Amino acid sequence: MARGGYDLADVGTRFIALVIDTIIVGVIGGIVGVVLGNTGTGGIVGFLVGIGYQWYFLTQNNGQTPGKRLMGIRVIKVSGEPLTAVDVIVRYVGYFINSFLLMLGWIWAIFDANNQGLHDKLAGTYVVRA
């Protein structure tokens, strides 16, 4: 149970939501890359699409991306305040840090008392049941 009485989302549910969102962002990024006609900037385009996707859904849609909505979870700030653009960007950059650290940032969530990955710790967020 997270501070504020929220029911924390389990790591398995979070993982499935992440896979769903990653597929959606990959498809959108691929379409944008084709439209721009420049596959050489794919990494930058994909990163920007990912930030835009996360920003829109987490700040404008009650902390739920499509994957999180399908899995019945959402992201909240530890303080209970609404997520800001800075929170979302820090959290998304944290995804890359998690992976760069040999996936340890993701694995951390399995053992953390609040199921927080490194990206959640950096952004001050919890993932809870919606």
N, C-alpha and C positions, 0 to 999 in steps of 0.2 A: 504494500500500500504506500503510495507516494504521499509526500506532505500535502496537506489540503484534502485528504480523504479520497484521492483518485486511485482507481484500480490500475496498477501497472500492466502494460501489455507484455506478454511473454516473448522471448527471443525468437521462437519459431514463427509466430505470427508476424513479427517485425521483419523477419527475413523474407517471407513470402511477399509482403507488401513491397519490400525493396526490389525484389526480382521483377514484380509487375511494373513498378515505376521505372526501373532500368530499361526494360523492354520498350515502354512507351517513349521514354526520352531518346533511346537509340533510334527508333523509327522516325520520330520528329526530327532529330539531328540529321539522319540520313536524307530525309526529304529536303530539309533546308540546304544541306550540302549539294544536292542535285540541282536545286533551284538556283543556287549561287554559282554552280558550275565549277567549283574549285574544291577538289577533294584534298588538296594540300593543306587546307586550314581546318580539316575535320576535327582535330583535337580541340582547337579553340572554339569552333562552332558548337561542338558537343558540350563543352564546358559552359558556354554562355546559354545554350538551350537548357541545360540542367539547372543553372541558377535561376533562369526565368521561370521554369516549371516549378521549382521548389518555392520561389518567392510568391508566385501567383497563388498556388494552392495552400501554402502554409500561412500566408498572411491574409488572404482574401476568402478562404474556404474553411474556416474553423479548424485550421491545423491539419487538414486532411488532403493528401494527394489522392488521385484515383486508387492507387494501390492500398493506401491506408484506409480509404473509405470502404473498399471491397472487403478488407479484413477487419473492419469495425474498430479501428484505432485512430488516434490523433496525437499530434505533438503539442505540448504545452510548455510554457516557461516554468521553471522551478518557482518563481515568484508569483505565478498565477496571472501575470500581465499578458496581454496579447503579444504574439511574436512580432518582431520588427524585421525590416530588411536586413539589418546588420546581423541579427540572430540567425536568420536563414542562411546568409552567406557564410558566416563562421561555421555553421553546422554542415553546410555542403562542402566547404573546403576540408572540414574534418573527415569527410568520407574518404578523400584522397590520402590524407595523413594516415587514417586507419589502414588503408591498403598498403601504403608505402612502408609501414612498420610491420611488414610480414603478416598482415591481417590481425595483428595483436589488438588494434583499436576496436575491431569488431568483436573479437573473442572476449575482450574485457567485459562486455555486456552480459555474458553468460555468468560471470562470477560476481558481478557488482550487485550490491544489495538492492539498488534501485533500477536494475537492468539498463544502466546507462553505458553506452559505448563512449569512446574518447570524444567523438563528435558531440554527444550530448553534454559531456562534462565541459567541453570548450564553450558551447553555446548556452549552457545553463538550462537544458530542456529535459523533459521526461516524455516518454511515449506511453500513453494511457489508453484504456478501453474507452471508446466513444460512448 
